[in-house]
Each structure stands twice: as C-alpha cells, then as structure tokens.
C-alpha cells in the first residue's frame, strides 16, 4: 500500500503535471465552446432558456395535442409572413396573390389567422420561436414514426431477402437482415418523449477530448516509467526481493486509476460546458427519444447511456494506457518509446478515420480502439460484423478483443519489467528528445528552487 501511495504521489506532486491537466482542460473547453458557438447554433445558444421552456410546455401535453398546437402555431407564423409580404408588395399581381392566399387561410384556419394578425400588429420578433417550433415538430414526427420503424423491421428484412443480392441463406447479408430485425424487436414498446437533448448529443459527438486525455496519459507514463530510469534507480529495485513485481503492480494500478479519473474529469467538463450552452437534458427519458440514437438497440435511459459512454471512454483509455506501459517498459530508449507508442495510437486513429463503413477492410475500422473511444457510435449505433459469414454484434466482439489486449499488455508488462534490465539506453534519435525533455522539465526545477 505504501508503494502504491508513493507512486501516486510521484505523479501528483509534480507541479507540471497539474499545470498540464489544467491547461488541457482549459484548451479543450475553449475548443468545445468554439465548435458549438457557430452561426448555425446562434439562435439555439441565444434563446436556450426559451427553448427549454417551450419543450417543457409541449412535453407536458399528450403528443397528439402537442402536435396539433405546434402545427397551428407554425401556421400562424406562416400567415404572419404572408401578411408582412403583402405589406411590402408593390406589384399588383403579387398583392392579388397574397390577398387570395390570406383569404383562404382566414376561411380554413380562423384561429391561426387571428393569431397571425395579432403577431403582425404587435411587431413580435418571432424568427427564433418559429425555428424552435419547427425543431419540435420534427421531434414529434420522429416520435410518431418510431413505432412503425420498429414494427416494419421484419417486413423490410423479408422484402430485401427476396432479392437475389440477399437471397443466399448462408450469406452474411441474409443473416444480418434477420438478426437486425430480431434485435430491434425488443424495442417495440419503448416510450419516447420530447426532450432537450443538445447537451448530451454535443458531448457524445465531440471527439477532441480523447487526444487531450491521451496527452495527459503519456505524461503519467513518463513519470511512472521514465523517472527511475532517468535517475538510474531501477538497479536498486532489482536488488530487493519481490521488489520488481510489487513495483510494477503499483505503477500499473496508479496508471489505471489516474487514467480513469482523468477520463471522467474531461467528460464531466464537456457535459457541464454543453449544459451551460444548451440547457439541461432530462436524463430519465429513453435514449431512443433522441433521434440521433434511433439505431441504438439498448433499452436504456439517456442517463444510463451517458454512463455507458463514460464506460466506453474508460475502457478505451485503459487499453491505450496498458499498451503505452508495455512500450515504455520494453524500450529503454526515449525516442523508441515515443515513436512506437504514439505511432501505434496514430495508426489506429488513421484506420478508424479513413476506412469506410462498407469497405472490405471494415474489420480494421471497427475492431479498433478508437471505435470504443467513439462511445456514441459504439453503444449508440447498431452494427453487426461479418465473422466467417455470420452476423455478430460488434460490441461484445470488440470488447472481447481489446479485453484480451488489455490483459496481455498488463501481463507482459509485469513479466518484462521483472526480467529485463530497465537501464536507460541511447540511440541516434535520443539526443533531440533529451534536449526537448530537459527544456520542458527545467521549468519545474526552476520553480521549485
């Protein structure tokens, strides 16, 4: 236990570590804010409170009543626009056309017409409200269409399987059709609700946070595995009974604990920033209430999905941390450590980013650590992988593969650390790395002095 606390203090007592974490949080928060503060989102951010109030009002109504009221209000805004166009028209043909349209509106929808006249007379600024009403009407349309989307899944599978493309019963395509229909069938009684989901979806879609967490993770590895090596202290550890095994277990435990804490810290910061921008999300509704997660087959609430999203991030970071630990232990040269570790992570990212979903190489895209880190896609989108012409749900396969990678990296880290000399070695690339590192850490030494 004392060794564990010592390893933890070794990292947390480094002032530069805390500075880097704080700096990464600030930069990440600023980039997140900048990515959301766009012209497209301007109305949504400016009138976030009003949007929340409108949703609360309509979500408290029966869906049919809410739909009718939203349609009436949208119609009133449309008629108001026609009244404004009539007032500005200077062409007799246009005046006649607008007058005829307005008369028809007055006869067929007198209440909407009356409200439109009141809005025009009051000069009410209505563009933002009209935009929000349209957004709410889209949500209502999605909620009404969802039961048909689920109930017709089997019929669509049957219709597509009749095609020659999907007709082979032993093919992946045929099996995938019916497995998809079966997996979605459990959602037929799912109740959907109107919800302000922007803070949740913005958090799930924002991917830059992963790179800041990996940067912090790399710094943790430097302190845990490079510190004694640079100071030449590993020779003392090798002389003690069981010293090597206890040491590496303590280092790995601290690495995993800190990586989990840092992941939760950054995701929490993202969610707080987005909640500040967009307003709070009701996390008690079923996650399928959010149209972005229509293809999710998990019967969970939005809050439970957020926890799964955090869990996916932690799992992904655990795998990367175990890989970096193994690389730092196997390579005595600083240059080799950084190039190998960052090269492996970079290669995974390129494979995930560049390979298309329907590519024959898509197994490299989805059996990929960045697929797990993309938690919204990992848990939020349904996907079957082609495993020997069988349709296999991606989540358990990917978790099994990277669970094995995590265990193997951890076990090999312990074995190599105990068996191999951890003395520092140099090569042709070491001098440039050492110069950069010495300048980076000189700031800490100067401040301490």
N, C-alpha and C positions, 0 to 999 in steps of 0.2 A: 504493500500500500504506500509506503514511504517513497519507493522508487517511482510509483505512478504519480504521486504528488510532485516529486522532483521534476519529472518530465513535463508535467503540466505547467509548473512554474517557469521552467526553462523557456517555454514559448510565451506565456502571458506576461512575464517580467521584461520581455523585450519591448521597449517603447516603440521601436519602429514597426513592430507587428500591429500594435494597437492603432498606430497612425495610419498604416496601410489599410486596415479594416475600415476605419472611419472614413478615409479618403475614398475607398472603393464604394462605400455606402452612399456617400455624397454624390460622387460622379454617376453612379448607377441611378440614383433618384433623379438627378438632373436630366439624364438621358431619357429616362422613363417619362418624366414630365414633358420634355420636348417632343417625344414621339406621340404623345396624346394631345398636346396643345397645337393642333393643326387647324387650318381654315375649315376643314370638313367637320371637325368636332367643336367649332367655336360656339354654336348655339347650344349644344349639349352641355358644354362646360359653363357657359354664362348663366344658363337657366336650369342648373342641375336641381335646385330645390323645387322649382315649379314642376319639373318633370316628375320628381318623386311624388309630389302631392297629386298630380294627375293620375299616376299609376295607382296610388293608394285609393283614390276615389273609384276608379273603374274596377280594380281588383276586388273591392267590397261588394260589387254588384254581381248578380247572375250573369253568366257570359253572354247570353242572348240579349239581355237588356243593355249590357255594356256595348255590345256590337252595334245595336240599334242607335244608341246615344252617340257613339263615336261617328257613325255614318251620317247622322243628322248634323252634327257639328261640322264635319268636313264639308258637307253640302252647303251649310251656311257660309263657310269661308269661301267656297267656290262661287256662290251667288254674290257675296260681297265683292269678290274680284271682278265679276261681271259689272256690278254697279260702278265700280271705280273705272273700269274700262269705258263704260257708257259716258261717264262724266268727262273723260278725257278725249273721247272720239270727236273728230271734226269732219268725218266723212258720212254722208247721208246713208250710204249703203251699210256701213258699219253700225250706225246708230239704229237703223231699222232692224238689223240682225240681232244686236244686243237687246233691243226692246222686246222683240219677239221671244227670245230665249228667256228673258226675265219674266215675261207674262206667263210663259209655260211653267216656270219654276213656281210662280205665285199660285197658280191653279193646282199644281200637283203636290207641292210641299209648302203649304202656307206658313207653318210654324218656322221652318228653316228660312223662308223668305223674310218673315218678320224679324227674326234674329239677325239676319244679314243686314237689313235696313238699320237696325239699332246699332250694329257694329260700325257701319259706314258713317252714321251720324255722329257717333262718339269719337271717331277717328282712332279707334283702338289699334295699337301695334300688335298684329296677330301672326306675323310670319313664323315666330318661334313656336307658338301654340299649334298652328296648322301643321308644322313639321312634326311635332310630338304626337299629334293625333294620328297622323299617317303612320308613324312608327308603331303606335299602339294598335292601330287597325291591322298592321302586318302581323303583330304578335297574336292577335285574336284569330286571324286567318290561319296562322300556323297551328295554334292550339286546336282549332276546329278540324284541320286536315290530318292531324297526327293519328287519330284512331283509324282512319282509312289507310294511312301509310303502313300501319302495323297489320291491320286485318287483311290487306291485299297482298302482303308479302308472299304468302304461299301461292296465291293465284299467279303472281308475276313469275315466281320460280317455275311453276308448271308451264306457263306460256313460253318462257325462254328455253326451257329444257326440250320443248318440241322442235326447236330449231336445230339444224344439223350441226351448228357450231358447238352447242352444249349437249347434244344428244347422247354422247357416249357415257354410259352409266359408270364407267370405271375412271373417267377423267376427273381432274381437279375441278374444272369448271362446273360440271354437273353436280358433284358433291358439294361444292361451295354454295350453289344456289339453294339447295335444300337445308344445308346446315345453317345458312344465314336466316332462312325463314323460321327454322326451329328456334334459333337463339333469340330472335326478336319476339317470338310468340309470348314469352313471359311478360311482356310489357303492355299487353292489350288492355289491362285495367288501370294503367298508370294515369293518375290525375295531374293535369297540367294547370298552371296558374300564371297570371300576368305578373311579371317581376322585373325590377330594375336590375339587370344583370351585367351592366357595363364594367363595374369594378372587378367582378370575377373574371369575365372574359378578357379584359385588358391584362390582368395579372397572369392568366394562363398563356396568353399569346406572346407575352414579352420574353424574348429569349436571351437578351444580352446579359441578364443576371448570371447565367451559367458561367460565362467567361470570367466575371469578377470573382465568383466563388472558386473557380479553378485557380485563378491567380493567388488568392489567399491560401488555398490548399498547397500550392507549390512553395509558398513561403514557410508554411508549417513544416513541410518535409525538409526544407533546408535547415531549419532549426533543430528538428528531431534527429536527422540522419547526417547532416553535414557538419554540425557544430563540433562533436567529439572528434570526427575525422580531421577537421582543420586544426584542432588543438592537439592532435596526437594522443588522445585519451583512450582510444579503443584498446591499446596494448595493456592498459591496466584492467579493463573489463575482462579481457580474455584470461587473466590470471585467477579470477575468482571462481569458486565452484558454483555452477548454475548461473553465473553472472550474466552470461550472454543470453541465455534463454529468458530469464526474468526481465532483462533489459529490453529485448525486442518485443516481448509481450506487452510491457508497459508502454513502449513507444507506439505500437500499433493501437493499443487501447486509447491512448491520448489522441492519436491521429483521427480515429473514427469518431470519438466523442466531439472533438473540435470541428470536424467536417460536418457533422450533423447539426451542431449548434450554429455554425456559420450559414448553412443552407437555410435553416429555419429563420434566422435573423434576416437574411436578404429577402426571402419570400414574404415574410411578415411586413418588411418595409415597403415592398412593392404593393402589397394589398392595402396598406394604410394610405399610401400616396394615391392609389386609384380610388379608394373610398372617399378621400378628401376631394378628388376631382369630380367624381360621378355620383357620389351619394352611396349609401349603404345598400347591400344586396340582401334580400331575405333568403337566408341560407337553409330555411326549413322546407322550401318547395322542392319537388323532384327535379333533378338536374335536367331532365328532358324538357322542362318548361322553357329552357333556354335553347333557342333554335340552333345555335352553334353545336349543341350536343345532341341533336336529333339522332345521330347514328351511334350513340352510346347505348349499350345493352345492359349496363349495370343498373340495378334497381336501387339507386341511392339518392339522397338529397343533395342539394348544392353544397351544403356544409361538409357532408361526407366526401363528396367529390373533391373539394378543396383539400381535405386531409389526404386523400389518395394522391393528389397532385404533389403535395409536400413529400409524401412517402416515396413517390417515384423519383423526385429530386435527390432525396437522401440515398436511395438505393444506387442511383447513378453515380453520385459523388463517392459513395463507399467503394464502388468498383474502380473508379479512377484513382482514389487515394491508395487502394491496395496495389494497383499497377505502378503508381509513382513510387511507393515504398519499395517495391521489388526492384525497380530500376535504380533507385538511389543506393540500394544495398549491393546490387550486382556490379555496378560500375563505380570504380574508385576515382575516375576522372570526372571533374565537374562538367567539362564540355560534353562528354559522352552521356552523362546523366541527363542534362537538359535537352540535348538534341534527341535522345531516344524517347524520353518521357513526353516531351511536347510534340515530337514527331508522330508518336502513336496516337495521341489525342487528336492532333490535327488531321491525321489520315482518317480517323473515324468520322470527324466532322465533315470532311470533304465527301466521303462516301454517302453520308446521310443527306447532304445538301444537293449533290449532283446527280445521284441515281434516281431515275423516275419511278413512280409507283408501279407502272406496268412493265418495267424493264426486266429482262431475263436475269439481271443481277440484283433484283429487289431483295433477295435474302440478305445481301450485304448492307442494304439500306435499313432493313428492319431488325435484323439481329445485330444491333448497333447500339452503343452506349448512349448516343445522342437521341435515339428513339425513346429510350427510357427517360432521359432528361426532358424531352418534349412531352411532359406529363399530360398535357391537354390532349395531345394526339394519342398517346399511349393508352390512356384509360377512356378517352372521350370519343374515339373513332373505332368503329368495328372493323377488324381486319383478320382474315384467315391467310395463313401461309401455306404454300404448296410444299408439303413434305412427302416425297415419294408418291405423288398424285393424290394425297389425302389432304383435305381441308382441315387445318389445325389452327385453333385460335392463337393469335400471336402472343398475347400477354403471358400465358404460362410457359410457352416455349422460350421466349426472350428472358424471362425471369430465371428459368432453369439454366440456360446457357451462362448468363452472367453471374448467377449464384455460384456455379461451378468455377467460373473465372475468379471470382472473389475469394473463394475458399482456397483454390490452388495458389493464387498470388500470395495469400496470407501464409499458407503453409510453407511455400518455397522461401518466403522472406525470412521466416524463422530458421529454416534449415541453412540457408546461405549465410545468414548473419552469424550463426553458431559455428559454421565450418570454415568460413572464408576470412582471410585477413582483411580488415577494414581500413588498412592504412591508405593514406592519400597517395595517388599517383598522378603523374603529369603526362601530357602529350602535346602535340603541336597546337591544339586548339585551347589549351588550358590557360596560357598567359593572358590572352584577351579577356577571357571570362574572369580571371582573378583580378585584373585591373578594374573591371566594371564592378565586381562584388566589393572590392576594397573601398572604392569610392562611395558605394551605396551604404556600407556599414560604418564608414568613417563618421557619418553624421551622428549616429547613435553614440559612438565612443566619445566624440567631442562634447556632446550634450551631457553625458554622464560626468565627464571630467569637470 
